[in-house]
């Protein structure tokens, strides 16, 4: 008998149908993994065994597409009456009075929520090191970061401490940790998944998406969480396909664009080789590969750090000690209370972003920074519009380097920001993009490749990714813990 904890959700579903796996056995196995390995990996900020057991023991709840499947939530997704902190002191002990729409949808399909995953504070970061709980470790090498900001979600899937996980992606926070931990991570098209109940970072960029053991699970999970929601005015009212139907094993005639601006100095040689070999494999299977150009790529990081910090500074204004969670004591008056609460409640990276964003939005600077960034954002989107006239999907590396050492970039924010160079453009353009495992470095660290498609064409991504998985074994490899 295989270990249930190591299987993808679609395999567990098959076993459950045949009566060869029971939800309670799956849950027990997942929790023994958590108890055994999480003290080392630290992917969880909350593991809610009692609540999970109650769901598994309640037959009325175990119905639907994800019946009996354990799912882990990133700690910025609201679960009613369950501590949700965004890994920030300022939200210590905060219990939301409502469920995020994705949580509701998951529970309606029988999923079993097992806890909350560690993350960078308010999703600000690429390494999980800005968390007030301390960093999560990469299961492939615990001296290294798991990526961020959804590092806890990706590490937990990789270490088989959960079957499925949700992350959020504003500039790469699902895809980059998925790449660094050797799992699959999808940022859906902006508007595909409701953001209601996702604690906002940058509202024009944020999307919730799946982090899973393989492509089929990503398609399954997206089918459950996608869809219009009247509680999120930016969610789009389009029918939700059954994405698992897009899992064809055939890329014949698929036009793949490879942007020349992504294979440049600074890209790790082993990653370049891994991604190029993956593209060659797809070509040998019948895809048509050609070079494309996305000329405004070099402005993406700068543009993102203006738009994202501007929106973040405005979104974070609500955390002032009045309405939510933490309030500093010993204040002389209200202003003093605001100052002390925010000084003590936010970590350094959050403060840096609030300052940067407030500056970009202030009178006299708004036109020079924010407005200009919006114009460049349009240029970046136009690059993609043009490219998608010549190709159906675009393949790039997900991250320029494999997982770096814990502490390596913490004192160098600029080099941390640059590590998102390949993932940011998809958020600025609102496009779907997925990272899948496509190799390992000589030292045994996972390598991810990114597949992007037109808005609302997640199906093409699934087609390319699924075909690749049928001919390779990278996604089946597990870290030795
Ligand atoms: N690493 C990027 C940042 O620090 C992206 C984070 C995210 O997608 N939430 O902003």
Boltz pocket constraint, residues with backbone or C-beta under 6 A from the ligand:
constraints:
  - pocket:
      binder: B
      contacts: [[A, 122], [A, 123], [A, 124], [A, 125], [A, 126], [A, 148], [A, 149], [A, 168], [A, 169], [A, 170], [A, 171], [A, 172], [A, 173], [A, 174], [A, 201], [A, 308], [A, 416], [A, 420]]
      max_distance: 6.0
